């Protein structure tokens, strides 16, 4: 059963890495409307250090943190997050999830199912949906019509030459690449504006780069180039929409701490009103479905290209990377509307 929120809800944090230390913990510690109930991590010394720096306590037992909290926020690798999110929901805690919710459809479906079964509120922290001015920009573009095309380039340099980013030590990012790390950001903009995805074409590029072409329920199409391996000189995060209103470019956004605070507010509102947020666990499941299919199509294309002589690669080979996902989109209608 979902926990009832008091005047000042208790929110705990699972995770102690750079993302947790730089974004989640400062946002929770500085939020005037909540009590930061504690920190749990897989490394107890890191949990103790982050808790001390944030003015709260560390927990060795994650279930004890669930018991001491009305809601919990996650800053963990996706496939560590997913089973713990199920346990949190079963303990009655509302959940503020990181993206992606999981890197398998089965695990993401378990999270969404537990959230629904236990009646807890959920929010997936897709930064652009909560940061300003991007959150307002997305709402305004989604309220308009006439969009014809979307184009995104998210060229991270996490693994580019000379990178010293703390996030480069993340094993799951190294394994899954930009498709799974920055792909959710792009999809979190395209889906509410252009509609759910009905068809995907996906191919690999250099290193972890993936190129996607998507068809949407609105009839529009979109393209996305996603990587964490761009040279630092080429790094950018840009998204442009084209339509009867001309072109609209995604604005620059403020830091993640403020955006995370807005996500906390959204979770509390959903828990108190019973109205699901557009970026809930069901939306997170849909992102995982799309990214899984794109990953599989790109891998199949790469395998086919490696097996065939260069002269044998034809348009029919490329067509094999495209898939009709209308059935999957139809299954998600109850979870995510075109304007979610």
WOUR-V899424 format. One line per field, one symbol per residue. ss: DSSP state (H for helix, E for strand, C for the rest). phi: phi as a letter, one per 40 degrees, with the letter a starting at -180 (. if undefined). A space follows every 50 residues. Layout:
ss->???
phi->???
This chain:
ss->CCCCCCCCEEEEEECCCHHHHHHHHHHHHHCCCEEEEEEECCCHHHHHHH HHHHCCCEECCHHHHHHCCCEEEECCCHHHHHHHHHHHHHCCCEEEEECC CCCCHHHHHHHHHHHHHHCCCEEEECHHHCCCCHHHHHHHHHHCCCEEEE EEEEECCCCCCCCCCHHHHCHHHHHHHHHHHCHHHHHHHHHHHHCCEEEE EEEECCCCCEEEEEEECCCCEEEEEEECCCCHHHCEEEEEEEECCEEEEC CCCCCHHHHHHHHHHHHHHHHHHCCCCCCCHHHHHHHHHHHHHHHHHHHH HHHHHHHCCHHHCCHHHHHCCEEECHHHHHHCCCCCCCCC
phi->.ccccccbccbbbbhbcdccccbccccccccccbbccibbacbccccccc cccbgbbcbcbccccdccbcabbbbbddccddcccccccccgccbbcccc dabbccccccccccdcccgccaacccdccbcbccccccccccccbgcbab bbbbbcbdbcdgcbccccccccccccgcdccbddcccccccccbhccbab babcbcfccbbbbbbbccgcbababbabbcddcbcabbabbbaccgbbbd ccbcccccccdcccdccccccccgcccdcccccccccccccccccccccc cccccccbcdcccbcccccccbbcbcccccccdccaccbc
